[in-house]
Each structure stands twice: as C-alpha cells, then as structure tokens.
C-alpha cells in the first residue's frame, strides 16, 4: 500500500492559483485507506475549493488511480471532466502520473507520496519497503532494514541502539532488534553471520 499524506490546502491553492475549472480525482484504494483521497476527502476538497472561489466541475473516485486504462473510462464515470481546465489528483505520485499521461490539461497533486507501507490488524505500518529493486528481506526474516532502519544499516544495529530502541527515533523499536527476534523465532540466527555490501541503487545507504 502506498502511504500518502495531504499537502496543505494553502499549497494546493497556490498551485491552482491560475486555474478556474477544476476536476478532482481521488483513489478508492490506497488513498482511501489513508484518508487522503477517499470519497469523504474528495467531497471535502471540492467544497473547500468552491469556498475559495474555484469552480469545481466534477469529481470521480476510481478503483486504483494508478491503473486507469484510458481517458474515456474517466469520461464514462463523469462527463464533466471534459469541462475541466485542470485536474487535481488526490492519490499517490503514481496515480497522478497516470492521470497526467491520459489528460490534455494540467494535472496537480493534492498529496505527498511518503513510502510503501501496509496494513495489519487495522494498523497502518509506514515504510515497509524502500522499493530498491534488490529485495533481500529473506535474509532478515522478512523485515527490510533498508527501509525501516533510519541509517539503512545492513549488518546489524548501530552503537546508539539502547534497550531495543532506535537511536534516531527512541519511540520506535530498533529494526535490528525486531530482525533478531524474528530470526530467533524461525530458527535462522545463522543468517546474522552474513555480511552485506551496500546496495548501489539506494542513496545514502550505510553499513
């Protein structure tokens, strides 16, 4: 699941300062789960834009904004998109990019794309994956240190880890403590003996 957060309304208005007839597109998958682009958020955005003097010509809530097949499929959902001078997308960067490929008018993001996360037992887990293209989580008990360690450490915890807590964020469990517990649980502590080189396609990665 893509983790997104809303841009400030002030920033959104600034990007739309030269736009009048606006069409809003949400996302009924990730953004809806994050409450950054579901039906209620889209309707609230439309109302706030109208209150700020903008003309909202309509809105749609696709199932997966990142996987829309064609512009025509959006027209079928709401023909008023043809009246738009610009489109505001309440989805992740991928969804916004797809809309920009389909539309012939300017497309603007309403959200910031923060990370690739997930939901477990109703709780949202941020930054589960760094999408580095070289997945090695099997060596870490299914937990990604590249994404979940603030220092990106691949060969054990830093010297600042205290009491199982992260040095950078003391309110957070050290991911290497979690990796150790997981490997111990599945009987694979031997994996801790492996030494990993830095991942070349991950910026600022440390070992």
Secondary structure, 3 states (H helix, E strand, C coil): CEEEEECCHHHHHHHCCCCCEEEEEEECCHHHHHCCCCHHHHHHHHHHHHHCCCEEEEEEEECCHHHCCCHHHHHHHCHHHHHCCEEEECCCHHHHHHHHHHCCCEEEECEEEEEEEEEECCEEEEEEECCCCCCCHHHHCCCCHHHHCCCCCCCCCCCCCECCECCCCCCCECHHHHHHHHHHHCCCHHHHHCCCCCCCCCCCCCC
